[in-house]
Each structure stands twice: as structure tokens, then as C-alpha cells.
Amino acid sequence: MSNKTYDVAIIGAGVVGTAIARELARHDLSIALIDANADVGDGTSKANTAILHTGFDMVPGSLESRLVARGYHLLRDYAREVGIAVEELGALLVAWSDEELANLPKLQAKAVENGYKDSVIISAADVYAREPHLGVGALGALHVPGEWIIDPWTPIVAFATQAKLAGTDVILNTAVTGVTKGDHNVLHTTGGDIAARYVINAAGLYSDEIDGVFGIKDFTVVARRGELMVFDKLSRTLISHIILPVPSSMGKGVLVSPTVFGNIMLGPTAQNLDDKTDSGSSEDGLKFLREKGQKIAPELLDEEITAIYAGLRASTEHSDFQIHSHPDNYITVGGIRSTGLTASMAIAEHVKELLVAGGLSLGATKALPHVSMPNLGEAFTRPYQDEKAIAGQSAYGEIICHCERATRGEVLDALDSAIPPTTLGGLGRRTRAGLGRCQGFYCHSELRKLLEKK
Amino acid sequence: MKRTDVDVLVIGGGPAGLAAAIELKKRGVKSVRVIERERFAGGVPRHSFHPGYGLRDFKQFLSGPRYAEKYVDAAITAGVQISTLSTATEWVNDSQIRVTSPAGIETITARAIILATGARERARAARAVPGKRPAGIYTTGSLQQSTYLEDLEIGTRAVVVGAEHVSFSAVMTLKHAGVKTVAMLTDKNKHESVGLIRFALGIWYRFKLITKTEVVEVLGDKRVTGVRIRRGAVENVIACDTIVFTGNWIPDNELVRRGGFAIDSIYKSPVVNATGQISGTSIYAIGNLVLPIKAADQCAVDAKIVARKVAVNLN
């Protein structure tokens, strides 16, 4: 590692870490963005439920409520600016019992307390008019038109790309193992020492362990596994809103939601684990999801399953985000759950304020380099549908992944980009290639060859 | 956008699609166009390097690639127009379809459209096999393409899931790639291939056929380290670095469904009448799109019969 002392080192290049790096990159600061994995967004960020949350159901007055509400607007505008797929679907919180039905007015009142005023309670007849394929027994619903779906992966790559183009050093495959505090902090890593005046811990599942390195113990992260089933694109016409359960003490429960990629997703489960690496799906979890799916949208289960994911949420014993300034110019950004995607840009602003309050001088402000991301949304024009793009470069007319209709041009673009993929999974998150129904029956070998050649 | 008219458009350039196209030309149909989404026409036999193709149609014992090549040559000789790297993306109406290729986007209008899009093996997710998602998981299709077309490194010890005809083909491909098959698993009571093949390959490659057994978990973080299996109430772990999910075919029925045509609820194939026609349309379905899975030469023989009807209906 170089002898350079960075102004800020950010540990963790998930959606939160990359958003912070991007926010700070507007200023005359030297920044290191460090991650133990080989790619950005390769930890807890990669298995998000992909909803742009209004924050209507947060705990009123909490930091999470405030940052989700603010982040919603920031990310929505950012998505438009750089070309990230968003679909304005709206959510239905469907009541399946009298008790849940009686809870809807309370949820509506809570939404207002969170600053969200557009939700309405609708009748069972209205529910079925909107969602004719819903299972029997829906008694009514709270309609939340502002809950949208978003591509959960492209924001991370976009944030990291902008930060890198603005001068941030993105240091991957590098795990932080210790620190020596002094005038500035020296992080000991698997890749050598990295010196920085300020350190931000955005290490997700490992944020408590990084706190431990700094001698702090505010919370313990428990990996809460969420298993998700993704159904074939041919099922997309079955459901047109995000179908949410009425929350109970058991957490938010299982949702059925379209994705911007054109699939339907069923999940997540919620199971606390001792092992922070156990991101496998389980027999019991999948059985549970099938039972839930059978009730919510029975026809969905006749469709083919395209993918099964298990994500690990970084839950703590606290209900709110755990964002704290500590001595030694050290800030922890922990306890960020599935709302972290929506809140990411607001978290970044908040962290910047904490840094300034802690004495960091931001220096001159510069404009961030403009980035334009490939829009992977099914509701938008993809290169294979774009005559002009194909006329400009024939590789955009060469479909390499047939299920997702990803072209050779898009794959080559991703491999040539500022933050290139290093694995098939990373390539898939950037292009959709290989993530479709055949899971590589046709394109696996060709994608692997292109990636390995790189 | 480019617009083209043809008498018959065949979607899919495997044995069924090519055999139908050749037959149509023989019957005097003027313009016959085959569109194929891969770089080369020929279909699955192209990457299935073992012999056993061509008995029913060419009366010869051929390897997959040689068999595919014979069909492509015969189609070109017959005057069939073959467009590769060309994907049918959407219906404009029942006689018009939109196609993307490196040359651009084209709308093709046809007096008859024959769907010959084939079938694929259900991947691990479609079978809902729990566990992690390490590298080293294949279908026979992706394994054969990795081995024969791209010459990629595969592994050392494989478990083959499924005991259909194609599963034994996977065993031969693994051998070619230097991978030992340690076990073949099936949840059925016995294998579903030809007895002689099972017997000969079982002895030749020395793997164990384990019946009435399901895979209940994929093990391994970055790379497969094994599979957890269950037979009755008994669970075991087999160590391996490669898993091949074979058979369990599903027709590639996307165009059929996108067109709003009826699908058989069990086989997921388009519902066709005795002449292979989707009733009320001039659209036909042939090959493994209809009730998979049949041998390539059987698909070709059946496709010719449908092609004759198409030719009669056009004249």
C-alpha cells in the first residue's frame, strides 16, 4: 500500500459505503473505499427486496424514518438522472383476517405520522379489481401508491463509478483486520496498511466486528437470513402491485412483488443465524415460501422458478439505524436493514454532516462526473430493441443471453467499465446476462470465456 | 425497420426446424427462412459429441456435430435461407414477428410460421434445490458447451442428477473433460435410459446409480464441495466439486406464451392439433417444443410430416 494518508477511508462498498464515497467525492478530499469482497455490492446489499420505500411504516421520529423519507426522493431523482430502472407500481397491504383489517386505519395514521399522506384504505372488491389473481380471502387493503420498485444493483455500481471517476481509490479484495490509532488512523488490512484521518465503518454484517477493532461495542449484528424465490418472467402479468402483508410482531412478513427485470419475487423469510456466511437457501424456508405464495397468489406456483436467493440482513438488537460518531475520528454506520437501499443517499448526507461536525474540512466543491448507466428495466428500451444502438454497434444486436436478452455489446461494456465485474454474478447484476430462466443452459460457457479473457 | 416477406418462417434451426425447412423446399415452397439465435445452426447435437445420431433419418451412426452439419449442408443445398444470431423477440400479430440480429431489427411476415424452439433442461433453481450458490453447477447443456465449444476447466469429481438418456451423455462429457463421475442420482425407482447404455457406461465409467434419492442441499461457498442427499429418511453427503443437473426438460415455450396461445398444463407445450397446427392460426409447432424429450432424429422425422401438411395448406 502507498504511504499516502487519505482524508477518509470507508470500510465496506455496499450500497451505503458507495453512496458515502460518492457524496464525499464532491469535495476536495482523498478517499479510500475498501471492501473485503472482489466486487462492490457483493455482501448484504446484493439480495435486497428492491423496493423504493416511502417510509410509511417506519417508527415515527426514528432516524430510519427521516433518512428513508429523504432518501426516497434523492434516489428517485438520481435514478432518473443516471438511468436506473424504477417502476411506479404502488403497494397493497392486504388484510387476510379481521384483525389485520382492523389494523389498516392504524397503519394509515402511522403513515401520516411518517409524513406520508397518500395512502388509502380500499375494499375487498377494489383489491380484486386491481389484482384479479390474488388468492381468496382478501378483506381489504391499504393502498400506498408511492411504494415503487427499483433495480437494486445499478445504484451501487453507479455510486462507485462516480466516486472512482472523481478520484476515489476503490480497493477491493481487502479485509480490515486491525487499527493503530494516533494522529491519524492506520488500518491494518490483508493488503497492507492504509492510513486515513477519518474512518467510516459501513461494513454491513461485519460492522460490529469493525467496531470491535476500534474498541467499541454498541450493538451486535445478527445475520437474519431472507430467502427469496424469483419466478419466470412469463408470470409478470399475474401481479401488478407490491403485495405486502399487514405487519405483525413477527416482522414485515412475506411479500409478493414484481421486479423491474420483469419477474415476480416471493419472500423473504426471516431467520436469525449464528453464521454470517450462511447465505444458502433451506428446505424449510422454501417450503414456507410455497405455503405463503399459495395463499397470496396461487397461480404463481404453477410458474417456473428462475432463481432462489438467500440474503443476510444485518439486524441488531436495536430497532433503529445505528449511526454514531465516536472518538478518534471514527463513525459507525451500522444496523442498516433492507431500507438501506432507499435511505442510502440520505445516509451519505447525514454521515457527511457528522464528519463536518467532527472537524473535517470539506474543501472546495466540485461537480461529480456525469455517469449514464445501462437501464436494465423491462419497462424501458433495451439495446436489443433499439435500432439506433444496433446500427451504431452491431454487438447490441447480438443477443448472448437469450432469457434476459442481454447482448454482447452490453457484456463488453460492463467488462470495460470503471468498476468491472469479476464474477459471473457481478456480470449478471450489471447486464442481466446469465440470470434468466435457463440459468446459463445456453450462455454460461460464453460468458465465462469473456470474463476469464478479461 | 426492415420488412421482409417469406412463405414460411421457421423459428429455431435445430434438427426439427432444418428438416421441416428442407421438406418444404422439396415440396416446392418458394421462400423458406430459418432463424436461429445461436451463432451456428444445428441445435443441441452441435455440442453433443458422442455418436448415436442419425439412425432414423440418415440411416447412419453419426456424432452430434457431424449430424448437425449434415442438416445445415442439406438445408443450404435445398435453398433454405438460414439467418443465425437472429432472435424472434415479439409477435406483431399471428403472421408477423419481430427479429433482432446484429444487422438490426426486422419484421418478418410469413404465410406460415413454424415454431421449433426446442427444450431446455430445468436448472437447479427451477428444481428448487436448496443450499448455497457456489461455482461448479451445470446442466448437461452448459457442461457440453463449456467442454466442447469453449474448452473450459470443469473440475475433478462430479455428481450427475437425473438418470435419463441425456444423463449418460453428461457422464461421457465429464469423462472427456477429465472429471470422474462419482454417482448418478435419480428420485425415480430406476434409470430412464436404454438398459444397455446404463449397463455399459456404468461398468466403463464405474459410477454408482443411486435410485429413489433426492438432492436436498448443495454444499460449498465459492466452489461446490458436495451434495447432501436423502433416500427415505436417511441422509448422506457425497463429496464432489461439480454437479450436473440433467434432463427434466421444459419446452422453450416463451413465444407460444407471449402469443397468448394455449399451453398443456403438464408438459408446458403448445396445444396443437393432429397436424401440429395451433388451431385457428397458420402457426405450427414441431420438435422438442412439443412434448419433450425425443431423440433428434425422431424430431426430424416428425417435423417432415408436419412440413408436408404446411406445404399442402399453402398451395
HADDOCK unambig.tbl for C-alpha pairs under 7 A between the chains (distance, minus, plus):
assign (segid A and resid 279 and name CA) (segid B and resid 132 and name CA) 6.18 0.50 0.50
assign (segid A and resid 280 and name CA) (segid B and resid 130 and name CA) 6.98 0.50 0.50
assign (segid A and resid 280 and name CA) (segid B and resid 131 and name CA) 4.33 0.50 0.50
assign (segid A and resid 280 and name CA) (segid B and resid 132 and name CA) 3.74 0.50 0.50
assign (segid A and resid 280 and name CA) (segid B and resid 133 and name CA) 6.96 0.50 0.50
assign (segid A and resid 281 and name CA) (segid B and resid 130 and name CA) 4.92 0.50 0.50
assign (segid A and resid 281 and name CA) (segid B and resid 131 and name CA) 4.72 0.50 0.50
assign (segid A and resid 281 and name CA) (segid B and resid 132 and name CA) 6.26 0.50 0.50
assign (segid A and resid 282 and name CA) (segid B and resid 130 and name CA) 5.03 0.50 0.50
assign (segid A and resid 282 and name CA) (segid B and resid 131 and name CA) 5.94 0.50 0.50
assign (segid A and resid 283 and name CA) (segid B and resid 130 and name CA) 5.74 0.50 0.50
assign (segid A and resid 304 and name CA) (segid B and resid 126 and name CA) 5.93 0.50 0.50
assign (segid A and resid 305 and name CA) (segid B and resid 125 and name CA) 6.13 0.50 0.50
assign (segid A and resid 305 and name CA) (segid B and resid 126 and name CA) 4.54 0.50 0.50
assign (segid A and resid 306 and name CA) (segid B and resid 125 and name CA) 5.97 0.50 0.50
assign (segid A and resid 306 and name CA) (segid B and resid 126 and name CA) 5.84 0.50 0.50
assign (segid A and resid 307 and name CA) (segid B and resid 125 and name CA) 4.97 0.50 0.50
assign (segid A and resid 308 and name CA) (segid B and resid 125 and name CA) 5.84 0.50 0.50
assign (segid A and resid 384 and name CA) (segid B and resid 100 and name CA) 6.37 0.50 0.50
assign (segid A and resid 387 and name CA) (segid B and resid 104 and name CA) 5.94 0.50 0.50
assign (segid A and resid 387 and name CA) (segid B and resid 105 and name CA) 6.14 0.50 0.50
assign (segid A and resid 390 and name CA) (segid B and resid 102 and name CA) 6.61 0.50 0.50
assign (segid A and resid 390 and name CA) (segid B and resid 104 and name CA) 5.74 0.50 0.50
assign (segid A and resid 391 and name CA) (segid B and resid 104 and name CA) 6.45 0.50 0.50
assign (segid A and resid 394 and name CA) (segid B and resid 102 and name CA) 4.48 0.50 0.50
assign (segid A and resid 394 and name CA) (segid B and resid 103 and name CA) 6.44 0.50 0.50
assign (segid A and resid 395 and name CA) (segid B and resid 102 and name CA) 6.02 0.50 0.50
assign (segid A and resid 396 and name CA) (segid B and resid 102 and name CA) 6.82 0.50 0.50
assign (segid A and resid 397 and name CA) (segid B and resid 100 and name CA) 5.95 0.50 0.50
assign (segid A and resid 397 and name CA) (segid B and resid 101 and name CA) 4.73 0.50 0.50
assign (segid A and resid 397 and name CA) (segid B and resid 102 and name CA) 3.99 0.50 0.50
assign (segid A and resid 397 and name CA) (segid B and resid 103 and name CA) 6.90 0.50 0.50
assign (segid A and resid 397 and name CA) (segid B and resid 104 and name CA) 6.10 0.50 0.50
assign (segid A and resid 398 and name CA) (segid B and resid 85 and name CA) 6.19 0.50 0.50
assign (segid A and resid 398 and name CA) (segid B and resid 101 and name CA) 5.63 0.50 0.50
assign (segid A and resid 398 and name CA) (segid B and resid 102 and name CA) 5.09 0.50 0.50
assign (segid A and resid 438 and name CA) (segid B and resid 122 and name CA) 6.98 0.50 0.50
assign (segid A and resid 438 and name CA) (segid B and resid 123 and name CA) 6.06 0.50 0.50
assign (segid A and resid 439 and name CA) (segid B and resid 123 and name CA) 6.18 0.50 0.50
assign (segid A and resid 440 and name CA) (segid B and resid 142 and name CA) 6.34 0.50 0.50
assign (segid A and resid 441 and name CA) (segid B and resid 139 and name CA) 6.22 0.50 0.50
assign (segid A and resid 441 and name CA) (segid B and resid 141 and name CA) 5.28 0.50 0.50
assign (segid A and resid 441 and name CA) (segid B and resid 142 and name CA) 4.65 0.50 0.50
assign (segid A and resid 442 and name CA) (segid B and resid 141 and name CA) 6.89 0.50 0.50
assign (segid A and resid 442 and name CA) (segid B and resid 142 and name CA) 6.17 0.50 0.50
assign (segid A and resid 444 and name CA) (segid B and resid 142 and name CA) 6.05 0.50 0.50
assign (segid A and resid 445 and name CA) (segid B and resid 142 and name CA) 6.34 0.50 0.50
assign (segid A and resid 445 and name CA) (segid B and resid 145 and name CA) 6.05 0.50 0.50
assign (segid A and resid 445 and name CA) (segid B and resid 146 and name CA) 4.69 0.50 0.50
assign (segid A and resid 445 and name CA) (segid B and resid 150 and name CA) 6.56 0.50 0.50
